[in-house]
C-alpha cells in the first residue's frame, strides 16, 4: 500500500494532466455531432434519448451509427495512448515502465469515459459509454476486451436484450482483468503485484460505472418491460 501511495504522490502532475486531456477528448460526443450534422437535430431528443450508437442506428441510419461507434471507441484509444505518453514523459523515475504504461492508460481511459458520460461541450449529458469502454480496453488489455465482447455477444444472442448483455459484459471486466493480469502477467514476471492491484481496482470502477449508467434499464428488466432486439428489425437502445 505504501508503494501505491508513493506512486500516486510522485506522479501527481502526470495524473492531473492525463485526466484533463482524457476528459476533454471524452467530451467529444460523436452521436450528437454526427446526428446534428445529418439531421440538424439533437440525438438526445430522439428515440430513447441516449447519445449512443444504437439510438443513432434507430433514428439516423447505419452509416451515422458506424461513424458514432468508431468515434466513441476511437477517442478512448487516443486518450489511452496520450495518457501513456504523458506518464512515460512526466512519470516518476522510480516506477517501472510497465507500471507507468498501465496506470497512465487506466487514468486516461476512466476520465475519457467520464467525459463521454458527462460531456463538457454538451451540457454534461452524454451516452452510456459501452463503445468508449470497449475502445479503452482494446488498448489497455485487448484480452479483457475480447472476453467482454464475447460475453456480450453470447448473452445478446440468448436473451436479445442489449442492456442486459452490456451489464453482464461490464461485470465480467474485473474478473477477466484479475485473471489475465495475475495468472498470466504477474506469474510470468511481466507485472509487479502493485500493477495487478491497480488493474483490478480500476476495472471494478469501470464495471460499477457501466452498471450505474444502466440503472433505468435495470428497472425495466425487473418489471419485464425492457425491449428485446429483433435481428432482422428494429433494435433496442442499450
C-alpha positions in Angstrom: 0.0 0.0 0.0 2.8 2.4 0.8 4.2 1.8 -2.7 0.9 2.7 -4.3 0.6 5.9 -2.2 4.2 6.9 -3.1 3.4 6.2 -6.7 0.4 8.5 -6.6 2.3 11.3 -4.9 5.3 11.1 -7.3 3.0 11.2 -10.3 0.6 13.9 -9.3 1.3 16.1 -12.3 1.0 13.3 -14.8 -2.3 12.2 -13.2 -3.8 15.7 -13.4 -2.6 16.3 -17.0 -3.7 12.9 -18.2 -7.1 13.3 -16.5 -7.7 16.7 -18.1 -6.7 15.7 -21.7 -8.7 12.5 -21.5 -11.8 14.2 -20.1 -11.7 16.8 -22.9 -11.3 14.0 -25.5 -14.1 12.0 -24.0 -16.4 15.1 -24.1 -16.5 14.8 -27.9 -19.8 13.2 -28.2 -19.9 11.7 -31.8 -23.6 10.7 -31.6 -24.6 14.3 -31.0 -22.1 15.7 -33.6 -22.9 13.2 -36.4 -26.7 13.3 -36.0 -26.7 17.1 -35.7 -24.7 17.4 -39.0 -27.0 15.0 -40.8 -30.4 16.0 -39.5 -29.9 19.2 -37.6 -31.5 17.5 -34.5 -30.2 16.6 -31.0 -30.0 12.8 -30.7 -30.9 13.2 -27.0 -34.4 14.3 -28.0 -34.9 11.3 -30.4 -35.9 7.8 -29.6 -34.6 6.6 -26.2 -32.8 9.9 -25.7 -29.4 8.2 -25.3 -26.5 9.6 -27.1 -25.2 6.3 -28.2 -24.6 4.1 -31.2 -27.9 2.1 -31.1 -30.1 5.1 -30.8 -28.2 6.7 -33.7 -28.8 3.5 -35.7 -32.5 3.6 -35.0 -33.0 7.3 -35.8 -30.3 8.2 -38.3 -29.2 5.1 -40.1 -26.4 2.6 -40.4 -23.6 4.9 -41.6 -24.1 7.5 -38.9 -24.2 4.7 -36.3 -21.0 3.2 -37.6 -19.3 6.6 -37.5 -20.5 7.1 -34.0 -19.2 3.7 -32.9 -15.8 4.4 -34.5 -15.6 7.9 -33.0 -16.6 6.9 -29.5 -14.2 4.0 -29.4 -11.5 5.9 -31.2 -11.4 8.8 -28.8 -10.8 6.3 -26.0 -7.9 4.7 -27.9 -6.4 8.2 -28.5 -6.9 9.1 -24.8 -5.1 6.0 -23.6 -2.2 6.5 -25.9 -2.0 10.1 -24.8 -2.1 9.0 -21.1 0.7 6.5 -21.6 2.9 9.1 -23.3 2.3 11.7 -20.6 3.2 9.2 -17.9 6.3 8.0 -19.7 7.3 11.6 -20.1 6.5 13.0 -16.7 6.2 9.9 -14.5 8.4 9.1 -11.6 11.8 7.7 -12.4 11.4 5.1 -9.5 8.4 3.4 -11.3 8.8 0.6 -13.8 7.9 1.3 -17.4 5.1 -1.2 -17.2 3.6 0.4 -14.1 3.6 3.8 -15.8 2.0 2.4 -19.0 -0.7 0.5 -17.2 -1.6 3.2 -14.7 -1.4 6.0 -17.3 -3.7 4.1 -19.6 -6.3 3.4 -16.9 -6.3 7.0 -15.7 -6.8 8.2 -19.3 -9.5 5.6 -20.0 -11.6 6.3 -17.0 -11.5 10.1 -17.4 -12.3 9.7 -21.1 -15.3 7.6 -20.0 -16.3 10.3 -17.6 -16.1 12.8 -20.4 -18.3 10.7 -22.6 -20.9 10.3 -19.8 -20.8 13.9 -18.7 -19.5 15.9 -21.8 -18.3 19.4 -21.1 -19.4 20.6 -24.5 -22.9 19.2 -24.5 -24.4 20.2 -21.1 -22.9 17.2 -19.2 -25.5 14.8 -20.8 -23.8 12.1 -22.8 -24.2 8.4 -23.6 -23.7 5.2 -21.5 -20.1 4.5 -22.5 -20.2 1.0 -23.9 -18.3 1.8 -27.1 -15.9 4.1 -25.2 -15.2 1.4 -22.7 -14.5 -1.1 -25.5 -12.1 1.3 -27.1 -10.3 1.9 -23.8 -9.9 -1.9 -23.1 -8.7 -2.6 -26.7 -5.6 -0.6 -25.9 -5.2 -1.3 -22.2 -5.7 -5.1 -22.4 -7.2 -6.5 -25.6 -7.7 -9.9 -23.9 -10.2 -8.3 -21.5 -12.0 -6.6 -24.3 -12.2 -9.8 -26.3 -13.5 -11.6 -23.2 -16.1 -8.9 -22.6 -17.3 -8.7 -26.2 -17.6 -12.4 -26.3 -19.8 -12.4 -23.2 -21.8 -9.6 -24.7 -22.4 -11.5 -28.0 -23.4 -14.7 -26.2 -25.9 -13.0 -23.8 -27.4 -10.9 -26.6 -27.9 -14.0 -28.8 -29.6 -15.8 -25.9 -31.7 -13.0 -24.5 -31.9 -10.5 -27.3 -31.6 -7.8 -24.6 -28.8 -5.4 -25.3 -28.8 -3.6 -22.0 -28.6 -6.9 -20.0 -25.8 -8.0 -22.3 -23.9 -4.8 -21.6 -24.3 -5.1 -17.9 -23.1 -8.7 -17.7 -20.2 -7.9 -20.0 -19.3 -5.0 -17.9 -19.4 -7.1 -14.7 -17.0 -9.6 -16.3 -14.3 -7.0 -16.7 -12.9 -7.2 -13.1 -12.8 -11.0 -13.3 -11.1 -11.1 -16.6 -8.7 -8.3 -15.6 -7.6 -10.1 -12.5 -7.3 -13.5 -14.2 -5.1 -12.2 -17.0 -3.0 -9.7 -15.0 -2.4 -12.1 -12.1 -2.3 -15.6 -13.5 -0.7 -14.7 -16.8 1.3 -11.4 -16.4 2.3 -11.4 -12.7 3.1 -15.1 -12.6 5.2 -14.7 -15.8 7.1 -11.8 -14.2 5.6 -9.2 -16.6 3.6 -7.2 -14.0 4.6 -6.3 -10.4 1.9 -7.1 -7.9 1.0 -3.4 -7.4 0.1 -3.2 -11.1 -2.2 -6.2 -10.8 -3.9 -4.4 -7.9 -4.3 -1.2 -9.8 -5.7 -3.1 -12.9 -8.2 -4.9 -10.8 -9.4 -1.9 -8.8 -9.7 0.2 -12.0 -11.7 -2.5 -13.8 -14.0 -2.7 -10.8 -14.6 1.1 -11.1 -15.3 0.7 -14.8 -17.8 -2.1 -14.1 -19.5 0.0 -11.4 -19.9 2.9 -13.8 -21.4 0.8 -16.5 -23.9 -0.8 -14.2 -24.9 2.6 -12.7 -25.4 4.1 -16.2 -27.9 1.3 -16.9 -29.9 1.8 -13.8 -33.1 2.7 -15.8 -32.6 -0.4 -17.9 -32.4 -2.5 -14.7 -35.7 -1.1 -13.5 -37.3 -2.2 -16.8 -35.6 -5.5 -16.6 -37.1 -6.1 -13.1 -40.5 -5.1 -14.4 -40.1 -7.3 -17.5 -40.6 -4.2 -19.8 -37.2 -3.9 -21.3 -37.3 -4.2 -25.1 -35.7 -7.0 -27.0 -33.9 -6.7 -30.3 -35.1 -8.3 -33.5 -32.1 -9.4 -35.5 -34.0 -8.6 -38.7 -35.8 -5.5 -37.5 -35.7 -2.6 -35.0 -33.0 -2.6 -32.3 -33.3 -1.7 -28.7 -31.1 1.0 -27.2 -28.6 -0.1 -24.6 
